[in-house]
Amino acid sequence: MAETKSPFDILPGTVFNARQVRILKFVVIVMGVLLVGGFVLVIAVIVYQASSIGESAAPARAVIPAAPLQGVIVPKGMTISHMALGRNQLAVHLTGPGGSEIRIIDLATGKLVRRFPLQRE
């Protein structure tokens, strides 16, 4: 007589029954699909980000002086040691034997805004 097998009978050579093996196969397939899908998503995001390098939502506004900047007048014996640009103004650090000073120049008008003489303590 043929013996009927129950889904709860242990398969020969394993510690699992047929139902557990089916569930394990299903879980392995689902995790494999999720893994491949995740890799595809990561690659797609990398390609998208790389293709939009240099593009921004709003283009940067260029600062165009209303009046041409004639130049910084440097007194005799002094030299420009540093410059910094920010908020439509130029800061120039002048050094010389008589001392140092910082001059702030408005780029829109080209005029000297302020002088800061630097003194040692």
Backbone as CSV, one residue per row, in Angstrom:
resi,resn,N_x,N_y,N_z,CA_x,CA_y,CA_z,C_x,C_y,C_z
1,MET,0.817,-1.174,0.000,0.000,0.000,0.000,0.868,1.246,0.000
2,ALA,0.362,2.261,-0.703,1.090,3.518,-0.759,0.826,4.304,0.508
3,GLU,1.865,4.796,1.023,1.773,5.553,2.254,1.526,7.019,1.923
4,THR,0.537,7.647,2.491,0.278,9.071,2.244,1.223,9.892,3.099
5,LYS,1.765,10.907,2.436,2.712,11.759,3.160,1.994,13.003,3.663
6,SER,2.294,13.343,4.841,1.748,14.558,5.445,2.711,15.714,5.170
7,PRO,2.195,16.938,5.015,3.101,18.081,4.808,3.999,18.336,6.018
8,PHE,3.702,17.674,7.119,4.492,17.867,8.323,5.536,16.772,8.535
9,ASP,5.661,15.838,7.587,6.676,14.788,7.682,8.038,15.387,7.343
10,ILE,9.034,14.989,8.063,10.398,15.476,7.849,10.914,14.883,6.550
11,LEU,11.511,15.736,5.723,12.098,15.273,4.470,13.389,14.531,4.768
12,PRO,13.677,13.495,4.006,14.900,12.726,4.276,16.148,13.584,4.024
13,GLY,17.094,13.537,4.920,18.364,14.255,4.807,18.298,15.691,5.316
14,THR,17.133,16.115,5.839,17.006,17.485,6.363,16.329,17.454,7.715
15,VAL,16.222,18.620,8.299,15.483,18.746,9.551,14.188,19.513,9.317
16,PHE,13.851,19.753,8.005,12.668,20.528,7.648,11.606,19.627,7.044
17,ASN,10.349,20.071,7.188,9.274,19.372,6.509,8.974,20.100,5.199
18,ALA,8.088,19.560,4.360,7.818,20.097,3.028,7.260,21.516,3.097
19,ARG,6.416,21.783,4.060,5.832,23.125,4.201,6.917,24.153,4.518
20,GLN,7.831,23.814,5.413,8.911,24.732,5.781,9.828,25.007,4.597
21,VAL,10.079,23.995,3.763,10.935,24.168,2.590,10.264,25.108,1.593
22,ARG,8.945,24.968,1.383,8.228,25.870,0.476,8.286,27.314,0.982
23,ILE,8.070,27.507,2.276,8.132,28.858,2.855,9.533,29.431,2.711
24,LEU,10.565,28.612,2.951,11.948,29.057,2.837,12.273,29.448,1.399
25,LYS,11.807,28.659,0.416,12.024,28.998,-0.994,11.365,30.335,-1.331
26,PHE,10.149,30.550,-0.866,9.433,31.793,-1.132,10.178,32.996,-0.527
27,VAL,10.627,32.855,0.711,11.337,33.950,1.388,12.650,34.266,0.666
28,VAL,13.380,33.251,0.225,14.646,33.464,-0.486,14.397,34.175,-1.814
29,ILE,13.352,33.795,-2.535,13.024,34.449,-3.811,12.646,35.911,-3.584
30,VAL,11.815,36.180,-2.581,11.394,37.561,-2.293,12.601,38.412,-1.892
31,MET,13.471,37.886,-1.045,14.657,38.657,-0.640,15.594,38.886,-1.821
32,GLY,15.717,37.923,-2.717,16.542,38.113,-3.908,15.993,39.204,-4.804
33,VAL,14.671,39.227,-4.986,14.045,40.275,-5.795,14.242,41.638,-5.141
34,LEU,14.071,41.724,-3.824,14.292,42.993,-3.116,15.744,43.449,-3.238
35,LEU,16.674,42.538,-3.151,18.092,42.871,-3.262,18.416,43.411,-4.652
36,VAL,17.954,42.728,-5.683,18.200,43.189,-7.058,17.504,44.527,-7.291
37,GLY,16.267,44.675,-6.815,15.542,45.937,-6.949,16.250,47.082,-6.244
38,GLY,16.809,46.812,-5.067,17.562,47.839,-4.339,18.797,48.277,-5.090
39,PHE,19.533,47.324,-5.663,20.720,47.680,-6.467,20.331,48.518,-7.678
40,VAL,19.243,48.138,-8.341,18.789,48.903,-9.502,18.412,50.327,-9.080
41,LEU,17.744,50.471,-7.940,17.369,51.791,-7.443,18.603,52.637,-7.121
42,VAL,19.593,52.053,-6.470,20.822,52.790,-6.138,21.532,53.243,-7.411
43,ILE,21.656,52.369,-8.388,22.311,52.726,-9.656,21.519,53.833,-10.351
44,ALA,20.188,53.752,-10.358,19.361,54.776,-11.002,19.534,56.134,-10.322
45,VAL,19.602,56.160,-8.997,19.799,57.425,-8.277,21.179,57.998,-8.570
46,ILE,22.193,57.158,-8.629,23.544,57.626,-8.940,23.590,58.228,-10.343
47,VAL,22.978,57.560,-11.303,22.957,58.078,-12.680,22.193,59.395,-12.741
48,TYR,21.063,59.486,-12.042,20.279,60.716,-12.040,21.072,61.873,-11.426
49,GLN,21.716,61.618,-10.282,22.497,62.666,-9.625,23.682,63.087,-10.482
50,ALA,24.332,62.139,-11.124,25.490,62.457,-11.957,25.079,63.233,-13.200
51,SER,23.889,62.979,-13.718,23.455,63.688,-14.920,23.002,65.105,-14.618
52,SER,22.703,65.419,-13.355,22.241,66.769,-13.014,23.307,67.570,-12.273
53,ILE,24.573,67.170,-12.374,25.648,67.929,-11.727,25.790,69.271,-12.438
54,GLY,25.904,70.321,-11.666,26.085,71.648,-12.233,24.778,72.372,-12.494
55,GLU,23.657,71.679,-12.471,22.370,72.324,-12.658,21.817,72.699,-11.293
56,SER,21.211,73.860,-11.209,20.588,74.263,-9.962,19.196,74.791,-10.272
57,ALA,18.380,74.888,-9.241,17.010,75.340,-9.429,16.967,76.790,-9.902
58,ALA,17.792,77.626,-9.323,17.833,79.033,-9.712,19.261,79.392,-10.092
59,PRO,19.451,79.987,-11.232,20.814,80.360,-11.607,21.354,81.449,-10.683
60,ALA,22.651,81.399,-10.443,23.286,82.384,-9.578,23.268,83.743,-10.260
61,ARG,23.000,84.775,-9.461,22.967,86.124,-9.999,24.366,86.692,-10.034
62,ALA,24.763,87.189,-11.156,26.083,87.781,-11.282,26.056,89.202,-10.741
63,VAL,27.101,89.576,-10.024,27.223,90.927,-9.512,27.942,91.752,-10.568
64,ILE,27.211,92.691,-11.140,27.792,93.553,-12.157,27.861,94.960,-11.589
65,PRO,29.045,95.517,-11.470,29.142,96.870,-10.928,28.436,97.882,-11.828
66,ALA,27.731,98.845,-11.196,27.050,99.881,-11.957,28.074,100.824,-12.577
67,ALA,29.109,101.127,-11.826,30.185,101.974,-12.330,31.446,101.128,-12.381
68,PRO,32.248,101.285,-13.402,33.460,100.469,-13.466,34.410,100.797,-12.319
69,LEU,34.998,99.764,-11.757,35.944,99.929,-10.660,37.249,100.459,-11.228
70,GLN,37.641,101.621,-10.778,38.825,102.274,-11.317,40.106,101.655,-10.788
71,GLY,40.060,101.087,-9.623,41.246,100.487,-9.034,41.404,100.944,-7.604
72,VAL,42.222,100.248,-6.879,42.494,100.582,-5.493,43.722,101.474,-5.457
73,ILE,43.590,102.607,-4.800,44.727,103.503,-4.667,45.574,103.012,-3.499
74,VAL,46.796,102.636,-3.822,47.718,102.120,-2.814,48.758,103.205,-2.531
75,PRO,48.847,103.681,-1.286,49.843,104.699,-0.959,51.266,104.186,-1.182
76,LYS,52.190,105.098,-1.420,53.593,104.722,-1.639,54.124,103.978,-0.429
77,GLY,54.878,102.941,-0.686,55.487,102.147,0.384,54.591,101.050,0.918
78,MET,53.318,101.038,0.546,52.385,100.013,1.026,52.130,99.007,-0.094
79,THR,51.843,97.785,0.300,51.520,96.732,-0.665,50.228,96.035,-0.237
80,ILE,49.562,95.446,-1.215,48.353,94.669,-0.920,48.791,93.276,-0.491
81,SER,48.409,92.894,0.723,48.811,91.569,1.201,47.677,90.558,1.114
82,HIS,46.436,91.010,1.263,45.291,90.108,1.180,44.096,90.855,0.606
83,MET,43.189,90.087,-0.015,41.906,90.634,-0.464,40.828,89.600,-0.176
84,ALA,39.631,90.102,0.103,38.490,89.220,0.339,37.261,89.849,-0.283
85,LEU,36.412,89.016,-0.878,35.218,89.483,-1.567,33.997,88.957,-0.848
86,GLY,33.014,89.827,-0.629,31.783,89.386,0.011,30.740,90.472,-0.017
87,ARG,29.490,90.089,-0.266,28.340,90.998,-0.244,28.556,92.254,-1.074
88,ASN,29.041,92.091,-2.265,29.229,93.199,-3.197,30.243,94.217,-2.676
89,GLN,31.140,93.767,-1.804,32.205,94.631,-1.298,33.532,93.891,-1.363
90,LEU,34.591,94.664,-1.500,35.937,94.110,-1.552,36.714,94.650,-0.368
91,ALA,37.320,93.771,0.409,38.171,94.172,1.529,39.618,93.982,1.099
92,VAL,40.410,95.041,1.216,41.810,95.013,0.806,42.663,95.297,2.036
93,HIS,43.615,94.414,2.328,44.532,94.591,3.454,45.838,95.144,2.906
94,LEU,46.180,96.346,3.324,47.402,97.007,2.882,48.417,96.962,4.017
95,THR,49.661,96.648,3.693,50.724,96.638,4.691,51.879,97.490,4.195
96,GLY,52.587,98.064,5.135,53.736,98.891,4.796,54.545,99.206,6.034
97,PRO,55.648,99.965,5.886,56.496,100.278,7.030,55.797,101.156,8.060
98,GLY,54.830,101.962,7.643,54.124,102.838,8.578,52.983,102.148,9.303
99,GLY,52.642,100.913,8.943,51.539,100.197,9.575,50.687,99.491,8.536
100,SER,49.558,99.013,8.984,48.636,98.288,8.109,47.254,98.911,8.194
101,GLU,46.465,98.668,7.177,45.073,99.101,7.216,44.248,98.212,6.299
102,ILE,42.960,98.220,6.556,42.016,97.491,5.727,41.081,98.515,5.107
103,ARG,40.900,98.422,3.794,39.992,99.314,3.089,38.846,98.483,2.515
104,ILE,37.626,98.985,2.722,36.435,98.336,2.199,35.952,99.161,1.011
105,ILE,35.801,98.507,-0.152,35.403,99.190,-1.369,34.068,98.608,-1.834
106,ASP,33.120,99.480,-2.153,31.828,99.057,-2.674,31.995,98.752,-4.157
107,LEU,31.690,97.525,-4.572,31.871,97.132,-5.961,30.824,97.750,-6.887
108,ALA,29.662,98.105,-6.355,28.616,98.692,-7.197,28.985,100.109,-7.620
109,THR,29.600,100.866,-6.732,29.938,102.258,-7.042,31.424,102.460,-7.283
110,GLY,32.261,101.555,-6.790,33.700,101.696,-6.923,34.303,102.651,-5.912
111,LYS,33.524,103.079,-4.927,33.993,104.055,-3.940,34.479,103.371,-2.671
112,LEU,35.384,104.073,-2.001,35.889,103.614,-0.710,34.786,103.793,0.323
113,VAL,34.425,102.726,1.002,33.358,102.771,1.994,33.930,103.100,3.364
114,ARG,35.030,102.440,3.719,35.566,102.620,5.077,37.020,102.219,5.116
115,ARG,37.765,102.842,6.002,39.167,102.503,6.257,39.309,102.072,7.713
116,PHE,40.071,101.024,7.926,40.343,100.542,9.270,41.851,100.518,9.492
117,PRO,42.423,101.560,10.112,43.862,101.499,10.412,44.117,100.432,11.483
118,LEU,45.135,99.625,11.278,45.477,98.561,12.223,46.703,98.995,13.006
119,GLN,46.612,98.887,14.325,47.723,99.283,15.184,48.082,98.103,16.082
120,ARG,49.357,97.990,16.358,49.803,96.941,17.272,49.614,97.359,18.697
121,GLU,49.386,96.419,19.559,49.226,96.715,20.984,50.568,96.708,21.671
